[in-house]
Each structure stands twice: as structure tokens, then as C-alpha cells.
Amino acid sequence: MFVHLTPISKNDKTGPIPVSTTDESSCPPECPLQGTDCYARFHGLGIHWKKVGNGERNSTLWGDFCKKVRKFRKFQLWRHNQAGDLPQDENGELDGEKCDELSEASKHTSGWTYTHYDPTKEHNAEVIRRMNAMTGMTVNLSSDSLTEADEYYKLDIGPVVTILPMDAPDMGNKTPEGLPIVVCPAQTEKGKADQMNCSICKLCQIRDRKSIVGFKAHGTAKKRLSKKLTFQV
């Protein structure tokens, strides 16, 4: 498994912070976005992701990547995985040892990531809980429906994000059980004078937040993906 670290991202959505990319072998088999619905497969990011998986782009193995993270300055804001997921073990679940290594390496930082590994599986839940119990790296649970967002939130092991249709309203969204959904500000404030991005927002790094962060379907597959989603206000 290869990982690439961009020291200063040029991505408008993240802002000028460190951003990593992990090759596709890290993605869990249960992720419903694999294939043509995954935004990371297309355009410039898709090309970059493929090269990372081939060991190009100055990619490193996991241990060397964690060594780079240890050298981050204190409270460095950074995003782990603009594409890819956390390490996978031989059973297709989270690799607890490698995940713990990342938590230890990043405990002095202000990092965050997202995972599509099923948090209802006991093993995955324990790894995620352990990571979120340590300072530094916040692991968001990626849900694929509003009902699933409610289910994941009740697990109480980490903050939750979800995916919304491309035409979802910018405000007033809630899950079926009434949890407030905050649509990613980098999407709702796009094009304004002061471009909102992750380096300004920092919402996904807050592990004890009460709201669900919603991402509207975006990228080449946004129309097809939107048709698959059921959205309730």
C-alpha cells in the first residue's frame, strides 16, 4: 500500500494545508461508491491516485508516511486521504496496528479523515473508537444515506458525514431522527469573494460535534449518484 503526502495542497476545497492520498487497495469492499460513482477516479485527482497506486509521485510505504506525519509542527491542520481510506488487514477490515501507528504519529496535530469501513462491525468500531480517543486524528464515519447517518451517530464512536443529492438545499436539512445536517461550506460558499475551504472551516476535524456534515454529490458521476440517493428534509 502506497501513500503520497502533498506538503501544501493547491486544491481550492482544502486550502494550503498538507493532504495525503492512499492507493485504492485501502478502500473497503463494502464502499458503495467504488467504480464509476467515486469522484476520486476522475480528472486530475484520478490520474494522481492511479500514479500513487503504481508507486509513482514520490509515494512511500505506510511506515515512512507515518514518519513524515511525526515531523508535522504542533497543531498542524491536515487532511488524511483526499482519495483512499485507512489501511486494510487480511480480513478486509481495518488494520488496527497500522491505524494505531497513524494515531500515535499524529497525536500532536489537528488532522482528520473519513472512512467507509463498516463501523457496525465490532472490530472496525473498536479501531475507530480507539483512534478518536487519542488527540490528533479525527476519524469521520462516512454514511451513504440519512438513515445510515442516524445509525452511525448512535454508535457514539466518532463524528458522522453523509452524502446528499446535488440539488439538496444548502440549509435546513435534517436526518429522519432530527439530527441537523450542515452542508460542507466549501460547497455552499463556492465562488464568494473569500473562498471557504477546509483550512478555514475545520468542521470535519471537530470530533464531538452534534451535527452531521453533508457533502452534495459532486464530480463526473454526480447526476448518476444523485438518482440513487433518497433525501428527506
Secondary structure as a PSIPRED ss2 file (coil, helix, strand):
# PSIPRED VFORMAT (PSIPRED V4.0)

   1 M C   1.000  0.000  0.000
   2 F E   0.000  0.000  1.000
   3 V E   0.000  0.000  1.000
   4 H E   0.000  0.000  1.000
   5 L E   0.000  0.000  1.000
   6 T E   0.000  0.000  1.000
   7 P C   1.000  0.000  0.000
   8 I C   1.000  0.000  0.000
   9 S C   1.000  0.000  0.000
  10 K C   1.000  0.000  0.000
  11 N C   1.000  0.000  0.000
  12 D C   1.000  0.000  0.000
  13 K C   1.000  0.000  0.000
  14 T C   1.000  0.000  0.000
  15 G C   1.000  0.000  0.000
  16 P C   1.000  0.000  0.000
  17 I C   1.000  0.000  0.000
  18 P C   1.000  0.000  0.000
  19 V E   0.000  0.000  1.000
  20 S E   0.000  0.000  1.000
  21 T E   0.000  0.000  1.000
  22 T E   0.000  0.000  1.000
  23 D C   1.000  0.000  0.000
  24 E H   0.000  1.000  0.000
  25 S H   0.000  1.000  0.000
  26 S H   0.000  1.000  0.000
  27 C C   1.000  0.000  0.000
  28 P C   1.000  0.000  0.000
  29 P C   1.000  0.000  0.000
  30 E C   1.000  0.000  0.000
  31 C C   1.000  0.000  0.000
  32 P C   1.000  0.000  0.000
  33 L C   1.000  0.000  0.000
  34 Q C   1.000  0.000  0.000
  35 G C   1.000  0.000  0.000
  36 T C   1.000  0.000  0.000
  37 D C   1.000  0.000  0.000
  38 C C   1.000  0.000  0.000
  39 Y H   0.000  1.000  0.000
  40 A H   0.000  1.000  0.000
  41 R H   0.000  1.000  0.000
  42 F C   1.000  0.000  0.000
  43 H H   0.000  1.000  0.000
  44 G H   0.000  1.000  0.000
  45 L H   0.000  1.000  0.000
  46 G H   0.000  1.000  0.000
  47 I H   0.000  1.000  0.000
  48 H H   0.000  1.000  0.000
  49 W H   0.000  1.000  0.000
  50 K H   0.000  1.000  0.000
  51 K H   0.000  1.000  0.000
  52 V H   0.000  1.000  0.000
  53 G H   0.000  1.000  0.000
  54 N C   1.000  0.000  0.000
  55 G C   1.000  0.000  0.000
  56 E C   1.000  0.000  0.000
  57 R C   1.000  0.000  0.000
  58 N C   1.000  0.000  0.000
  59 S C   1.000  0.000  0.000
  60 T E   0.000  0.000  1.000
  61 L E   0.000  0.000  1.000
  62 W H   0.000  1.000  0.000
  63 G H   0.000  1.000  0.000
  64 D H   0.000  1.000  0.000
  65 F H   0.000  1.000  0.000
  66 C H   0.000  1.000  0.000
  67 K H   0.000  1.000  0.000
  68 K H   0.000  1.000  0.000
  69 V H   0.000  1.000  0.000
  70 R H   0.000  1.000  0.000
  71 K C   1.000  0.000  0.000
  72 F C   1.000  0.000  0.000
  73 R C   1.000  0.000  0.000
  74 K C   1.000  0.000  0.000
  75 F C   1.000  0.000  0.000
  76 Q C   1.000  0.000  0.000
  77 L E   0.000  0.000  1.000
  78 W E   0.000  0.000  1.000
  79 R E   0.000  0.000  1.000
  80 H C   1.000  0.000  0.000
  81 N C   1.000  0.000  0.000
  82 Q C   1.000  0.000  0.000
  83 A C   1.000  0.000  0.000
  84 G C   1.000  0.000  0.000
  85 D C   1.000  0.000  0.000
  86 L C   1.000  0.000  0.000
  87 P C   1.000  0.000  0.000
  88 Q E   0.000  0.000  1.000
  89 D C   1.000  0.000  0.000
  90 E C   1.000  0.000  0.000
  91 N C   1.000  0.000  0.000
  92 G C   1.000  0.000  0.000
  93 E C   1.000  0.000  0.000
  94 L E   0.000  0.000  1.000
  95 D C   1.000  0.000  0.000
  96 G H   0.000  1.000  0.000
  97 E H   0.000  1.000  0.000
  98 K H   0.000  1.000  0.000
  99 C H   0.000  1.000  0.000
 100 D H   0.000  1.000  0.000
 101 E H   0.000  1.000  0.000
 102 L H   0.000  1.000  0.000
 103 S H   0.000  1.000  0.000
 104 E H   0.000  1.000  0.000
 105 A H   0.000  1.000  0.000
 106 S C   1.000  0.000  0.000
 107 K C   1.000  0.000  0.000
 108 H C   1.000  0.000  0.000
 109 T C   1.000  0.000  0.000
 110 S E   0.000  0.000  1.000
 111 G E   0.000  0.000  1.000
 112 W E   0.000  0.000  1.000
 113 T E   0.000  0.000  1.000
 114 Y E   0.000  0.000  1.000
 115 T E   0.000  0.000  1.000
 116 H C   1.000  0.000  0.000
 117 Y C   1.000  0.000  0.000
 118 D C   1.000  0.000  0.000
 119 P C   1.000  0.000  0.000
 120 T C   1.000  0.000  0.000
 121 K C   1.000  0.000  0.000
 122 E H   0.000  1.000  0.000
 123 H H   0.000  1.000  0.000
 124 N H   0.000  1.000  0.000
 125 A H   0.000  1.000  0.000
 126 E H   0.000  1.000  0.000
 127 V H   0.000  1.000  0.000
 128 I H   0.000  1.000  0.000
 129 R H   0.000  1.000  0.000
 130 R H   0.000  1.000  0.000
 131 M H   0.000  1.000  0.000
 132 N H   0.000  1.000  0.000
 133 A H   0.000  1.000  0.000
 134 M C   1.000  0.000  0.000
 135 T C   1.000  0.000  0.000
 136 G C   1.000  0.000  0.000
 137 M E   0.000  0.000  1.000
 138 T E   0.000  0.000  1.000
 139 V E   0.000  0.000  1.000
 140 N E   0.000  0.000  1.000
 141 L E   0.000  0.000  1.000
 142 S E   0.000  0.000  1.000
 143 S E   0.000  0.000  1.000
 144 D C   1.000  0.000  0.000
 145 S C   1.000  0.000  0.000
 146 L H   0.000  1.000  0.000
 147 T H   0.000  1.000  0.000
 148 E H   0.000  1.000  0.000
 149 A H   0.000  1.000  0.000
 150 D H   0.000  1.000  0.000
 151 E H   0.000  1.000  0.000
 152 Y H   0.000  1.000  0.000
 153 Y H   0.000  1.000  0.000
 154 K H   0.000  1.000  0.000
 155 L H   0.000  1.000  0.000
 156 D C   1.000  0.000  0.000
 157 I C   1.000  0.000  0.000
 158 G C   1.000  0.000  0.000
 159 P C   1.000  0.000  0.000
 160 V E   0.000  0.000  1.000
 161 V E   0.000  0.000  1.000
 162 T E   0.000  0.000  1.000
 163 I E   0.000  0.000  1.000
 164 L E   0.000  0.000  1.000
 165 P C   1.000  0.000  0.000
 166 M C   1.000  0.000  0.000
 167 D C   1.000  0.000  0.000
 168 A C   1.000  0.000  0.000
 169 P C   1.000  0.000  0.000
 170 D C   1.000  0.000  0.000
 171 M C   1.000  0.000  0.000
 172 G C   1.000  0.000  0.000
 173 N E   0.000  0.000  1.000
 174 K E   0.000  0.000  1.000
 175 T C   1.000  0.000  0.000
 176 P C   1.000  0.000  0.000
 177 E C   1.000  0.000  0.000
 178 G C   1.000  0.000  0.000
 179 L C   1.000  0.000  0.000
 180 P E   0.000  0.000  1.000
 181 I E   0.000  0.000  1.000
 182 V E   0.000  0.000  1.000
 183 V E   0.000  0.000  1.000
 184 C C   1.000  0.000  0.000
 185 P H   0.000  1.000  0.000
 186 A H   0.000  1.000  0.000
 187 Q H   0.000  1.000  0.000
 188 T H   0.000  1.000  0.000
 189 E C   1.000  0.000  0.000
 190 K C   1.000  0.000  0.000
 191 G C   1.000  0.000  0.000
 192 K C   1.000  0.000  0.000
 193 A C   1.000  0.000  0.000
 194 D C   1.000  0.000  0.000
 195 Q C   1.000  0.000  0.000
 196 M C   1.000  0.000  0.000
 197 N C   1.000  0.000  0.000
 198 C H   0.000  1.000  0.000
 199 S H   0.000  1.000  0.000
 200 I H   0.000  1.000  0.000
 201 C H   0.000  1.000  0.000
 202 K C   1.000  0.000  0.000
 203 L H   0.000  1.000  0.000
 204 C H   0.000  1.000  0.000
 205 Q H   0.000  1.000  0.000
 206 I C   1.000  0.000  0.000
 207 R C   1.000  0.000  0.000
 208 D C   1.000  0.000  0.000
 209 R C   1.000  0.000  0.000
 210 K C   1.000  0.000  0.000
 211 S C   1.000  0.000  0.000
 212 I E   0.000  0.000  1.000
 213 V E   0.000  0.000  1.000
 214 G E   0.000  0.000  1.000
 215 F E   0.000  0.000  1.000
 216 K E   0.000  0.000  1.000
 217 A C   1.000  0.000  0.000
 218 H C   1.000  0.000  0.000
 219 G C   1.000  0.000  0.000
 220 T C   1.000  0.000  0.000
 221 A C   1.000  0.000  0.000
 222 K H   0.000  1.000  0.000
 223 K H   0.000  1.000  0.000
 224 R H   0.000  1.000  0.000
 225 L H   0.000  1.000  0.000
 226 S H   0.000  1.000  0.000
 227 K H   0.000  1.000  0.000
 228 K H   0.000  1.000  0.000
 229 L C   1.000  0.000  0.000
 230 T C   1.000  0.000  0.000
 231 F C   1.000  0.000  0.000
 232 Q C   1.000  0.000  0.000
 233 V C   1.000  0.000  0.000
